[in-house]
Amino acid sequence: MGSTDNKAASAANHTKQGFVYLPLIAGWLVPGAGHFLLRKWGRGTLLAISIIALFALGLAMDGKLYTSAQDILALLGLAGDLGSGLMYFVGRMLSLGGDPVQFTTADYGTKFIEFAGLLNVIAAIDAHNLRTGRKSS
């Protein structure tokens, strides 16, 4: 009987666990979504507003969305941009993002866009750590 109880507890624990990568993937695709899935409404809202505002301000300052990696700095910029998830892909489809930097504000805008992506990756990892129990609320 003891082994039956252990099997039932293990099955219940597995069902409770579910797909642990969902908050990570959702949080990367849509800023704050990973925390919303975990019912962390305040944290998710704060992250979503911050990340979306950084990305939008970067575009408003004619920041560049990287399309290819010709050198190491462009590769790092592309990695930062890809961290924004769906916002990056929608921006590319709509041909947003300035041409090569011609103004000082465009350079700042590019950095805002990259920072938004990096912050989004950190937020998605935070949601994953909350989901797996590596971090408590």
C-alpha positions as CSV (number, residue, x, y, z in Angstrom):
1,M,0.0,0.0,0.0
2,G,2.9,2.4,0.7
3,S,4.1,2.2,-2.9
4,T,0.6,2.9,-4.2
5,D,0.5,6.1,-2.0
6,N,4.0,7.1,-3.4
7,K,2.8,6.6,-7.0
8,A,-0.3,8.6,-6.4
9,A,1.7,11.4,-4.7
10,S,4.3,11.3,-7.6
11,A,1.5,11.5,-10.2
12,A,-0.2,14.4,-8.4
13,N,3.1,16.2,-8.0
14,H,3.9,15.7,-11.8
15,T,0.4,17.0,-12.7
16,K,0.9,20.0,-10.4
17,Q,4.3,20.7,-12.0
18,G,3.0,20.9,-15.6
19,F,5.1,22.4,-18.3
20,V,7.7,24.4,-16.4
21,Y,9.1,26.3,-19.4
22,L,5.8,27.9,-20.3
23,P,6.4,31.1,-18.2
24,L,9.9,31.3,-19.7
25,I,8.7,31.1,-23.3
26,A,5.7,33.3,-22.7
27,G,7.7,35.8,-20.8
28,W,10.2,36.0,-23.7
29,L,7.6,36.4,-26.4
30,V,5.4,39.0,-24.5
31,P,6.9,41.1,-21.8
32,G,5.4,40.3,-18.4
33,A,3.4,37.3,-19.7
34,G,5.4,34.8,-17.6
35,H,4.6,36.6,-14.4
36,F,1.0,37.0,-15.4
37,L,0.8,33.2,-15.9
38,L,2.1,32.8,-12.3
39,R,-0.5,35.4,-11.1
40,K,2.2,37.9,-10.1
41,W,0.1,40.8,-11.4
42,G,2.0,43.7,-9.9
43,R,5.4,42.4,-11.0
44,G,4.2,41.4,-14.5
45,T,2.5,44.8,-15.0
46,L,5.6,46.7,-13.9
47,L,7.9,44.7,-16.2
48,A,5.5,44.9,-19.1
49,I,5.2,48.7,-18.9
50,S,9.0,49.1,-18.4
51,I,10.0,46.9,-21.3
52,I,7.4,48.1,-23.7
53,A,8.2,51.7,-22.8
54,L,11.9,51.2,-23.3
55,F,11.3,49.6,-26.7
56,A,8.8,52.3,-27.8
57,L,11.1,55.1,-26.7
58,G,14.0,53.5,-28.5
59,L,11.9,53.4,-31.7
60,A,10.7,57.0,-31.2
61,M,14.4,58.1,-31.0
62,D,15.0,56.4,-34.4
63,G,16.9,53.5,-32.7
64,K,18.2,50.8,-35.0
65,L,16.8,47.3,-35.0
66,Y,19.7,45.0,-36.0
67,T,19.0,42.6,-38.9
68,S,22.4,40.9,-39.2
69,A,25.6,40.4,-37.4
70,Q,28.5,41.8,-39.5
71,D,30.9,42.1,-36.5
72,I,30.9,41.3,-32.8
73,L,29.2,44.5,-31.8
74,A,26.4,44.0,-34.3
75,L,26.1,40.4,-33.0
76,L,25.7,41.7,-29.5
77,G,23.1,44.3,-30.6
78,L,21.2,41.6,-32.5
79,A,21.2,39.4,-29.4
80,G,19.8,42.3,-27.3
81,D,17.2,43.0,-29.9
82,L,16.0,39.4,-30.1
83,G,15.5,39.4,-26.4
84,S,12.4,41.6,-27.0
85,G,10.6,38.6,-28.4
86,L,7.5,39.4,-30.5
87,M,8.1,43.2,-30.3
88,Y,11.3,42.7,-32.4
89,F,9.7,40.6,-35.0
90,V,6.7,42.9,-35.3
91,G,9.1,45.9,-35.6
92,R,11.0,44.2,-38.3
93,M,7.8,43.3,-40.2
94,L,6.7,46.9,-40.0
95,S,10.1,48.2,-41.1
96,L,10.5,50.1,-37.9
97,G,13.9,51.1,-36.5
98,G,16.1,53.8,-38.0
99,D,18.7,53.5,-40.6
100,P,22.3,53.4,-39.5
101,V,22.8,55.8,-36.7
102,Q,23.0,59.4,-37.9
103,F,22.0,61.3,-34.7
104,T,23.0,61.1,-31.1
105,T,19.4,60.4,-30.1
106,A,19.3,57.5,-32.5
107,D,22.3,56.0,-30.8
108,Y,20.5,56.3,-27.4
109,G,17.4,54.8,-29.0
110,T,19.4,51.8,-30.2
111,K,20.6,51.2,-26.7
112,F,17.1,51.6,-25.3
113,I,15.9,48.8,-27.6
114,E,18.8,46.6,-26.7
115,F,18.3,47.2,-23.0
116,A,14.6,46.4,-23.4
117,G,15.5,43.0,-24.8
118,L,18.0,42.2,-22.2
119,L,15.6,43.2,-19.4
120,N,12.9,41.0,-21.0
121,V,15.3,38.0,-21.0
122,I,16.0,38.6,-17.3
123,A,12.3,38.9,-16.5
124,A,11.5,35.7,-18.4
125,I,14.3,33.8,-16.5
126,D,12.9,35.3,-13.3
127,A,9.4,33.9,-14.1
128,H,10.9,30.5,-14.9
129,N,12.8,30.5,-11.5
130,L,9.6,31.4,-9.7
131,R,7.8,28.5,-11.5
132,T,10.4,25.9,-10.7
133,G,10.7,27.0,-7.1
134,R,14.3,28.2,-7.3
135,K,13.1,31.6,-6.2
136,S,10.3,32.4,-3.8
137,S,8.0,35.3,-4.3
